[in-house]
Each structure stands twice: as structure tokens, then as C-alpha cells.
Amino acid sequence: MKSKNSENAIIIFQKNLIFGKVKTRLAATVGNQMALEIYKDLIAFTYRQVIEIKDADLWVFFSEGFEEIGEDFQKHITAIMIQEGAYLGERMQNAFATIFGMGYTKAVLIGTDCPEITPKIIKTSLDSLKKHEVVVGPALDGGYYLIGMNKVYPQLFWQMPWSTEKLLTLTLQKLNNDNLSHYLLPVLSDIDTEEDWLKFETLISENN
């Protein structure tokens, strides 16, 4: 683990590269091996975006166990952790709690399957937390590709409809009900199906 170099943290939630356990909806039509290769490409693409952010420490949280990361990206990482919790919301809440416990004042969390995310969008998300308590990046499928905050807001992780088209709506309802100021980023796509991949295959290939 490297020393803390910024007040900002970027949390990357990454699934371990396990055959048959990544991009399962995609694998249903392209097969497990192709889904694994596509996920590797998406991870590399995500890494290339985040290392462009100079004023933020990078934390990678793996889903199941420590995994080797290429040297080109390893040198940019502050720490590698394992996600802790019985379900996604609990794991996300615990990750934010870990980060804020390290003294960071702003943190954003992303996955590794958004082909339209850019350094500018990530930078904007961190900048927005100077004036807002929460930032959300809406996904086209009704979820979100990014969530950030200036401290842990547990209600945003409790009893949420993860992996459904209702996630964003309920998240925004909770933000409004609790009078939490929030900033919305542009709506972007996630890659979950073969159709999604075919739309962005060229973009990902050109950036890897």
C-alpha cells in the first residue's frame, strides 16, 4: 500500500477474472471464453481512463481475491483490497467506509464495464463533490455507472434493487427525501449483452 497523496479517491470495483463468472448475460450468447476476453478489454480500458486523473488516489477492490495487475497500471495504484459484504450494497458501503476512514474527503466508485466513461467525466464527478454531497452517473439501463460522496450515506446502499432498471430512480428518491444535494453526470451505457458490446467494440479496441 502506498501513502495517501490526495484528498480524492477513485474506487474501482473489479470482478476477478474467473471463467464462467464474468459478464454472464454476455456469455449467454458469445460464450464464457469470449466474455472473459471482453471483460479483460473493458478492465484495460477503464484503467486507461482513471490513470489520467492526477489529483486522486486509485483503489482497486476485487470481488473475491487478490489478482495480479499489469505493471503499467500497478504503479498507479495506492492499494488493492477485497470487497467485504454479503451483497453489493453492503460491499459498496464498506468500501466507502474504508476510504473515508483513511482520511479522504471525496470518493467516487466505478465498475469496469462502462465503455463511454472518460477522464473528464471522472474529474467532473470529483469536482462536483466540492459543492454537492453526492454525485451519480446514470446508466442507460436504469442503473448507474458511478456514485460518489463526501461521506458515507448508508441509506443509499440499503434495500436497493441492484441490477434492475429501478436502481437509479430509487437512488434519486432517497437523495430527494433526505435533502441530499446531488449532481447528475451524463447518461452513459454499460456493456451487459452482445448487442451492447457490438456497439462499442471498435471504441474499446482503439483505446487498448
RADAGI-V179692 format. One record per helix or strand of 2 or more residues. SS is the DSSP state (H for helix, E for strand). FROM is the first residue (numbers start at 1). TO is the last residue. Records with the same first field share a line. If there is no record, write none. Layout:
SS=FROM-TO + FROM-TO
This chain:
E=8-14 + 57-62 + 77-82 + 106-110 + 134-139 + 144-149 + 182-184
H=24-30 + 32-50 + 71-74 + 88-101 + 119-128 + 154-156 + 167-177 + 194-206
